[in-house]
Amino acid sequence: MSIAQSAPPGASIPRGIQFPVFVAAATCAFAGIWMSVPLAAVLLTEDGASPAVVGLYAAAVWVAALLAAPFSPWLAGRVGGALRMHQMAVTLSAVALIGLATNPPLPLWFVLGPILGVASCLTWSSADAIAGAMAPAGREGQFLGIYQTFVSAAIGGGPAALWFFGVRPEAFYGSALIMGVGLVMTLMLHEPPGAVPRRMRLSIFRLKPVAMMMIAPAGAAMLCGALEGSAGAVFPVQGLALGLSAAAAASIVVATGFGNVLAQYPVGMVADRFGTHRALLGCAIVVALLSLLWPILAPGWGIWPVLAIWGGAAGSIYTLGMVHAVQRFAGPARALGMAGLNTAYLLGGAVGAPLGGLLLEAVPGWGLPVALATVALGGGLALSIAALRRGA
């Protein structure tokens, strides 16, 4: 019996509103997870942890997520579908967040953090699979565009909840509560057909052409992961050093996420009109310039629009990688390509977060901004050239 056939015979809400309800549920899941990212960075710093330790904690979360990513299709099949895995992953995330709310000793942070990383990865991968399966044929772009916009809003807006809960360990309870709201919404849904493949057959002959065509999109995803991983984990620490309050430093992710939401459709239109390779290079240049500018403006109010534009340009690099992958892949290879895109993003985050922390500690002041500008320019130029190649 297939996963779709084993789903409940009916749902408690009409089929026509299954997608918006799921988008709302996924928004809660992502908001709860990403609210915890700057909160952890600020709390660890205030407890005396060095920037390198903060970056190492973030890396532990990213690496755990990266290791879990390849197993997500198999796990979904084993537990009864993508929706069931999503519900289990959200529950596990909430349990880890409740553990962090007790303000545990530092070693336990490095236990609960990886648990949260695994659970958040499974939450993300299952959400993407469900959204893709719900998108009707011929309208995938429209539906997934709506989904990605709300996901970006959750990633950027989740930390804004810290204004209500406060920058304190108990705020992790708030993260768990937000995720719990989303979990309740998923109980009204049923497993969409096609969310999880019945079987997965891989071979060298199938992987080789996909790998060659993934150079540009996977590179874009990895660059975006490195930039956003560094921003989420280390920018708040840098903000504290530049004179921002704890609440303002935690809100940096709000500003970058806000820009990410607003940039999705405009950058997509630029890519359609001028080409993905030009849009990639343009975003990389913007990231490089603003990486150097915002530390100059801090702690004044001028950093907030700069950080918003920075977040829009950095986040759009991943979107452009998705656009390029969709243009290159079709059929079963597309699922494999999307899996490679997610894995590359996680790998970039796992590398970017600890390196950002080490740079901030080893070369205070301009070490991190100069490094980010160099990586953005070099990576953007290389990806723009790769996107022009027929096989990449």
C-alpha positions as CSV (number, residue, x, y, z in Angstrom):
1,M,0.0,0.0,0.0
2,S,1.4,3.4,-0.9
3,I,1.8,6.3,1.5
4,A,-1.0,8.2,-0.1
5,Q,-3.3,5.2,0.1
6,S,-2.5,4.7,3.8
7,A,-3.4,8.3,4.7
8,P,-6.6,9.0,6.5
9,P,-9.7,8.6,4.2
10,G,-10.7,12.2,4.8
11,A,-9.5,15.5,6.2
12,S,-11.3,17.8,8.6
13,I,-11.0,20.7,6.3
14,P,-11.9,21.1,2.6
15,R,-9.2,20.2,0.0
16,G,-9.2,23.7,-1.4
17,I,-7.8,25.2,1.8
18,Q,-5.3,22.4,2.6
19,F,-2.5,24.4,1.1
20,P,-3.0,27.7,2.9
21,V,-3.4,25.9,6.2
22,F,-0.2,24.0,5.6
23,V,1.6,27.2,4.7
24,A,0.4,28.7,8.0
25,A,1.6,25.6,9.8
26,A,5.0,25.6,8.1
27,T,5.3,29.3,8.9
28,C,4.9,28.6,12.6
29,A,7.4,25.8,12.4
30,F,10.1,28.0,10.8
31,A,9.4,31.0,13.0
32,G,9.8,28.9,16.1
33,I,13.1,27.5,15.0
34,W,14.6,30.7,13.7
35,M,13.5,32.7,16.8
36,S,15.9,30.4,18.7
37,V,19.0,31.2,16.5
38,P,19.8,34.7,17.6
39,L,18.5,34.0,21.1
40,A,21.1,31.2,21.5
41,A,23.9,33.4,20.2
42,V,23.1,36.3,22.6
43,L,22.5,34.1,25.6
44,L,25.8,32.2,25.1
45,T,27.7,35.5,24.7
46,E,26.1,37.0,27.8
47,D,27.1,33.8,29.8
48,G,30.7,34.4,28.9
49,A,31.2,32.2,25.8
50,S,33.7,33.5,23.2
51,P,32.7,34.2,19.6
52,A,34.5,31.0,18.6
53,V,32.4,28.9,21.0
54,V,29.2,30.6,19.8
55,G,30.2,29.8,16.2
56,L,31.1,26.2,17.2
57,Y,27.6,25.8,18.7
58,A,26.0,27.0,15.6
59,A,28.2,24.7,13.5
60,A,27.1,21.7,15.7
61,V,23.5,22.5,14.9
62,W,24.2,22.9,11.1
63,V,26.4,19.7,10.9
64,A,23.7,17.7,12.7
65,A,21.1,19.0,10.2
66,L,23.5,18.2,7.3
67,L,24.0,14.6,8.4
68,A,20.3,14.1,8.8
69,A,19.4,15.5,5.3
70,P,20.2,12.4,3.2
71,F,18.1,10.2,5.4
72,S,14.9,12.3,5.2
73,P,13.2,10.5,2.3
74,W,13.9,7.1,3.9
75,L,12.7,8.3,7.3
76,A,9.5,9.7,5.8
77,G,8.7,6.4,4.2
78,R,9.4,4.5,7.5
79,V,7.2,6.7,9.7
80,G,4.2,6.8,7.3
81,G,4.8,9.8,5.1
82,A,6.1,13.4,4.9
83,L,3.3,14.8,7.0
84,R,3.8,12.3,9.8
85,M,7.6,13.0,9.7
86,H,6.9,16.7,9.8
87,Q,4.7,16.3,12.9
88,M,7.3,14.2,14.6
89,A,10.1,16.6,13.7
90,V,8.2,19.6,15.0
91,T,7.6,17.7,18.3
92,L,11.2,16.8,18.7
93,S,12.2,20.4,18.0
94,A,9.9,21.7,20.7
95,V,11.4,19.2,23.2
96,A,14.9,20.4,22.5
97,L,13.8,24.0,22.8
98,I,12.2,23.3,26.2
99,G,15.5,21.8,27.3
100,L,17.4,25.0,26.3
101,A,14.8,27.1,28.2
102,T,16.2,25.6,31.4
103,N,19.5,27.4,30.8
104,P,21.5,24.2,30.9
105,P,25.3,24.0,31.4
106,L,27.4,24.6,28.3
107,P,28.0,20.9,27.5
108,L,24.3,20.3,27.3
109,W,24.0,23.1,24.8
110,F,26.1,20.9,22.5
111,V,23.7,18.0,23.1
112,L,20.4,19.8,22.7
113,G,21.7,21.9,19.8
114,P,22.5,19.0,17.5
115,I,19.1,17.4,18.4
116,L,17.5,20.7,17.4
117,G,19.5,20.6,14.2
118,V,18.3,17.2,13.2
119,A,14.7,17.9,14.0
120,S,14.8,21.3,12.2
121,C,16.3,19.7,9.1
122,L,13.6,17.0,9.0
123,T,11.0,19.8,9.6
124,W,12.4,21.7,6.6
125,S,12.8,18.8,4.2
126,S,9.3,17.4,5.0
127,A,7.7,20.9,4.6
128,D,9.4,21.3,1.1
129,A,8.2,17.9,0.1
130,I,4.6,18.5,1.2
131,A,4.5,22.0,-0.4
132,G,5.8,20.6,-3.7
133,A,3.3,17.8,-3.7
134,M,0.4,20.2,-3.0
135,A,1.3,22.5,-5.9
136,P,-1.0,21.8,-8.8
137,A,0.6,20.9,-12.2
138,G,1.2,24.0,-14.3
139,R,1.1,26.4,-11.2
140,E,4.1,25.1,-9.3
141,G,5.9,28.4,-9.5
142,Q,3.0,30.4,-8.2
143,F,2.3,28.1,-5.3
144,L,5.9,27.5,-4.3
145,G,6.5,31.2,-4.6
146,I,3.8,31.8,-2.0
147,Y,5.3,29.1,0.2
148,Q,8.8,30.5,0.0
149,T,7.7,34.0,0.7
150,F,6.0,32.9,4.0
151,V,9.0,30.7,4.9
152,S,11.3,33.8,4.4
153,A,8.9,35.9,6.5
154,A,9.0,33.3,9.2
155,I,12.8,33.1,9.2
156,G,13.1,36.9,9.4
157,G,10.1,37.5,11.6
158,G,10.5,34.7,14.0
159,P,13.2,36.5,16.0
160,A,10.9,39.5,16.2
161,A,8.9,37.5,18.8
162,L,11.9,38.2,21.2
163,W,10.5,41.7,21.5
164,F,7.5,40.0,23.3
165,F,9.2,37.1,25.1
166,G,12.4,39.0,26.0
167,V,16.0,38.0,25.4
168,R,16.2,35.4,28.2
169,P,16.3,31.6,28.5
170,E,12.6,31.3,29.1
171,A,12.0,32.7,25.6
172,F,12.8,29.2,24.3
173,Y,9.4,28.2,25.7
174,G,7.9,30.8,23.4
175,S,9.7,29.1,20.4
176,A,8.2,25.8,21.5
177,L,4.8,27.4,21.8
178,I,4.9,28.8,18.3
179,M,5.9,25.5,16.9
180,G,3.1,23.8,18.9
181,V,0.5,26.1,17.2
182,G,1.8,24.9,13.8
183,L,1.7,21.3,14.9
184,V,-2.0,21.6,15.8
185,M,-2.7,23.0,12.3
186,T,-1.1,19.9,10.7
187,L,-3.6,17.7,12.5
188,M,-6.3,19.0,10.1
189,L,-4.3,17.9,7.0
190,H,-3.8,14.7,5.2
191,E,-0.7,13.3,3.3
192,P,-0.7,14.7,-0.3
193,P,0.0,12.1,-3.0
194,G,3.5,12.1,-4.2
195,A,5.1,13.8,-1.2
196,V,7.4,10.8,-0.7
197,P,8.6,8.6,-3.6
198,R,7.7,5.0,-3.3
199,R,11.2,3.9,-4.1
200,M,14.5,5.6,-4.8
201,R,16.9,4.0,-7.2
202,L,20.4,5.7,-7.5
203,S,23.3,4.8,-9.8
204,I,26.5,6.3,-10.9
205,F,25.0,6.8,-14.4
206,R,22.1,8.8,-12.9
207,L,24.1,10.7,-10.4
208,K,26.9,11.9,-12.8
209,P,24.8,14.1,-15.1
210,V,22.9,15.5,-12.2
211,A,26.2,16.3,-10.3
212,M,27.6,18.1,-13.4
213,M,24.4,20.2,-13.8
214,M,24.4,21.0,-10.1
215,I,27.6,23.0,-10.1
216,A,26.0,26.4,-10.3
217,P,22.8,25.9,-8.3
218,A,24.5,23.9,-5.5
219,G,27.3,26.5,-5.4
220,A,24.7,29.3,-5.0
221,A,23.0,27.3,-2.2
222,M,26.3,26.8,-0.5
223,L,27.3,30.4,-0.7
224,C,23.9,31.5,0.6
225,G,24.2,29.0,3.5
226,A,27.6,30.3,4.4
227,L,26.4,33.9,4.4
228,E,23.2,33.3,6.2
229,G,24.8,31.0,8.7
230,S,27.4,33.6,9.6
231,A,24.8,36.3,9.8
232,G,22.5,34.4,12.0
233,A,25.1,33.1,14.4
234,V,27.8,35.8,14.4
235,F,26.2,39.1,13.3
236,P,24.4,39.5,16.7
237,V,27.8,39.0,18.4
238,Q,29.4,41.6,16.2
239,G,26.5,43.9,16.8
240,L,27.1,43.7,20.6
241,A,30.7,44.5,20.0
242,L,29.7,47.6,17.9
243,G,27.5,48.9,20.7
244,L,24.1,47.5,20.0
245,S,21.9,46.4,22.9
246,A,21.1,42.7,23.4
247,A,17.6,43.2,21.9
248,A,18.9,45.2,19.0
249,A,21.7,42.6,18.3
250,A,19.1,39.8,18.3
251,S,17.0,41.8,15.9
252,I,19.6,41.8,13.2
253,V,18.2,38.6,11.9
254,V,14.8,40.3,11.7
255,A,16.2,43.0,9.5
256,T,18.0,40.6,7.1
257,G,15.0,38.3,7.0
258,F,12.6,41.2,6.2
259,G,14.8,42.1,3.3
260,N,14.8,38.4,2.2
261,V,11.0,38.4,2.1
262,L,10.8,41.6,0.0
263,A,13.5,40.5,-2.5
264,Q,12.1,37.2,-3.7
265,Y,9.9,38.3,-6.5
266,P,11.9,41.3,-7.7
267,V,15.1,39.3,-8.0
268,G,13.2,36.6,-9.8
269,M,11.9,39.1,-12.3
270,V,15.5,40.4,-12.8
271,A,16.7,36.8,-13.4
272,D,13.9,36.2,-16.0
273,R,14.7,39.4,-17.9
274,F,18.5,39.6,-17.6
275,G,19.5,36.0,-16.9
276,T,20.3,34.1,-13.7
277,H,24.1,34.6,-14.1
278,R,23.7,38.4,-14.1
279,A,21.3,38.3,-11.1
280,L,23.8,36.1,-9.2
281,L,26.7,38.5,-9.8
282,G,24.6,41.5,-8.9
283,C,23.4,40.0,-5.6
284,A,27.0,39.1,-4.8
285,I,28.2,42.6,-5.4
286,V,25.5,44.0,-3.1
287,V,26.4,41.6,-0.4
288,A,30.1,42.5,-0.6
289,L,29.5,46.2,-0.5
290,L,27.0,46.1,2.4
291,S,29.2,43.7,4.4
292,L,31.7,46.5,4.6
293,L,29.2,49.3,5.1
294,W,27.0,48.2,8.0
295,P,29.8,48.0,10.6
296,I,30.7,51.6,9.7
297,L,27.1,52.7,10.4
298,A,26.6,50.8,13.6
299,P,25.1,51.3,16.1
300,G,23.1,54.1,14.4
301,W,19.7,53.6,12.8
302,G,21.2,53.5,9.4
303,I,22.3,49.9,9.8
304,W,18.7,48.6,9.5
305,P,18.0,49.4,5.9
306,V,21.5,48.3,5.0
307,L,21.0,45.0,6.8
308,A,17.6,44.5,5.1
309,I,19.1,45.0,1.7
310,W,22.0,42.7,2.6
311,G,19.6,40.0,3.7
312,G,17.6,40.3,0.5
313,A,20.6,40.0,-1.7
314,A,22.1,37.1,0.3
315,G,18.8,35.2,0.5
316,S,18.1,35.7,-3.2
317,I,21.3,33.8,-4.0
318,Y,19.6,30.6,-2.8
319,T,16.4,31.5,-4.8
320,L,18.5,32.0,-7.9
321,G,20.1,28.6,-7.4
322,M,16.6,27.1,-7.2
323,V,15.6,28.9,-10.4
324,H,18.6,27.6,-12.2
325,A,18.0,24.1,-10.9
326,V,14.4,24.1,-12.0
327,Q,15.4,25.3,-15.5
328,R,18.0,22.5,-15.8
329,F,16.1,19.5,-14.3
330,A,12.9,17.7,-15.1
331,G,11.3,14.5,-14.0
332,P,12.9,12.3,-11.3
333,A,16.2,14.2,-11.6
334,R,14.6,17.3,-10.2
335,A,13.9,15.7,-6.9
336,L,17.6,14.6,-6.7
337,G,18.6,18.1,-7.7
338,M,16.5,19.7,-5.0
339,A,18.0,17.4,-2.4
340,G,21.5,18.4,-3.5
341,L,20.4,22.1,-3.2
342,N,19.3,21.7,0.4
343,T,22.4,19.7,1.3
344,A,24.7,22.3,-0.2
345,Y,22.9,25.1,1.7
346,L,23.4,23.2,5.0
347,L,27.0,22.5,4.2
348,G,27.6,26.2,3.6
349,G,26.0,27.1,6.9
350,A,28.0,24.5,8.7
351,V,31.2,26.0,7.4
352,G,30.2,29.7,7.5
353,A,29.1,29.9,11.1
354,P,32.3,28.6,12.8
355,L,34.6,30.4,10.4
356,G,32.7,33.6,11.1
357,G,33.1,33.2,14.8
358,L,36.8,32.4,14.5
359,L,37.4,35.5,12.3
360,L,35.5,37.7,14.7
361,E,37.7,36.6,17.5
362,A,41.0,36.3,15.7
363,V,40.7,39.6,13.7
364,P,38.4,41.9,15.6
365,G,37.0,44.8,13.7
366,W,37.3,44.3,9.9
367,G,38.2,40.7,9.8
368,L,34.7,39.3,9.3
369,P,33.4,42.1,7.0
370,V,36.4,41.8,4.7
371,A,36.2,38.0,4.6
372,L,32.5,38.1,3.8
373,A,33.0,40.7,1.0
374,T,35.8,38.6,-0.5
375,V,33.8,35.4,-0.4
376,A,30.7,37.0,-1.8
377,L,32.6,38.6,-4.7
378,G,34.7,35.6,-5.6
379,G,31.8,33.2,-5.2
380,G,29.4,35.4,-7.2
381,L,31.8,35.7,-10.1
382,A,32.5,32.0,-10.2
383,L,28.8,31.1,-10.0
384,S,28.0,33.6,-12.7
385,I,30.5,32.0,-15.0
386,A,29.3,28.5,-14.1
387,A,25.7,29.5,-14.8
388,L,26.6,30.5,-18.3
389,R,28.1,27.1,-19.0
390,R,25.8,24.6,-20.7
391,G,26.5,21.7,-18.4
392,A,26.5,23.6,-15.1
